[in-house]
Amino acid sequence: MDYMDKVNAVSRMQKRIISDLDGVTLDGLSAAAGYSKSHAARMFKEVTGKTPYEYIRALRLTRAAEGLRDSGGKIIDAALDSGFGSHDGFTRAFARQFNITPRRYSRETPPVCYFVHYPIESYYHLKDGEKSMKNEKVSRTVTVTAVERPARKLILLRAKKTAGGDYFAYCEEMGCEWEGLLNSIPEKFAPAALLTLPQNLVAPGTSDTAAGVEVSADYTKPVPDGYDVIGLPPCVMLFFNGAPYENEEDFCVAIGIVGEAIGNYNPEHYGWRAAPELAPRFNFGSSEALGARMAIPVKKL
């Protein structure tokens, strides 16, 4: 069996999980994959590193953590919504997943490693160079919005070797836990992003690539081990937002379109000048509903 056949089968199972997280069964995943339950489960573990049960449980627990963070709901309600029949079972599973009890998490909301769903088919297609801009089905419409940012802090995880904002190289060097962890911070200004740092923000022994989020200048919560906190001055950020698209496999194409738009954009035509010394370039990734989004710092002429 060709490895990409496995990837495609696992991709179909992922889609079934995301579309029916509360009702998905191994029978349903087997049907989506087109293989027996045991073979489908083995393929899923081989490709994603998790069994289907572990994958589903991690997504449900992350949804529960988001609910506790955002609304401070009851623990028992979060447990039932996550498919657990008891408060105690939910508490044990939550603590294993996030190294903190749900009660303490609801009270303190420290950064924890949310589990992030990655469409595995897109990853392998991009790594193998199978996605082509020539056959894209994503609109090339990109909007630009100027957003004033006050003085603020940037929580970031620096790479030592990865350069040029390469997402896959960064994840291979630093792991992919950063996205879930940074997105768990309720005080963040915007979702976690891959950063391309200007030279004045590069620390000795590190590269120009990092992952991070902006928070207010008075943010005082502890940051995770290995992360830095630096101050950023006030500036204007130009947010480039691509169009929504239908298929999650096109997320790399959507990001490429926005990156191309930034490369072709001359801010001086609109009264700005590029100001990379003030802040990093942010790559927020993309989703079907919101499109791809990036941001660059500018100053008024």
C-alpha positions, 0 to 999 in steps of 0.5 A: 500500500502506497504511503500517500494512500494511507495519508489520504485514508487518514485525511478522510478519517480526520474530516469525519472526526472534525465534522462529527466530534461528538458522535464519531465512532470507529465504525464511522472512521472505518467507513470513511477510510474504506478499510477494516476497523483494525486496519484503519486504526493502525493507519491513523496511529502510524500517520498521526502518532495518536490512536483515533481515541486519543485524537478524539479525546484530545480534541474534546478536552481542548474544547472543554478547556476553551470553554472553561477559559472563556466562560468559566462554566461548571466542571461537570458541564464541561465533563458531560460536553466532552463525553465523560460520564463523571466529574472524577473521570473528566478531572483525571483525563484533563490533568493528564492532557494539560498537567493541571486540574480543570478547577485550577485551570478555570481559576488561573487560565495559565498557558497550556498545550491545546491540541491542534488539528492539522489536516495531514493531507495538506502537510504531505502534499506541500512537503512533496510539492504536489500543490500547484498555484496553477490549479488553485481553487482559492480566490485571489482577493486580498483585503488590507486593514490598518490596525493601530497597536499600542506598546505591548509585549510579545511572548515568543519561542525562538528557533535556533536554526530555522530561518526565513519563516519556514513553518515546516522547518520550524515545527521540525526543530521546535515541535508543533505544541507552540500553536495550542499553547500560545492560543490558550492564552486568553489575553492574546491580541490575535491568534498564535503566529509564525514570526519573521523577526527583524534583526534588532529583535533576533537574540544571540544564538537564535535565528530570525524565526519564532512563534508568538502572540502579542499581549498587553504591556501590563501582562504579568502571568508566568510564561512557559519554559523556553519562551521569551517576553520582549517589549514592542513599541506602538505601531500600525500593523497592516493586516492582509486577509485572504478570501475564505475557501472550501477545502482545508487541503487548500490552506497552503495555497491560501497562505501563498496567495496572501504572501504574494500579495504582500510581496506586490504591495507598495505601502508608499502608494497609500501613505505608509512606509515599511517599518520592520524594525518595530515588529515582526512579520506575522503569519497567522496561517489560514482556515476555510472560514476566515482565509489566510492572514498575515500582518506587517508593521508600517509607519506613516510617511 
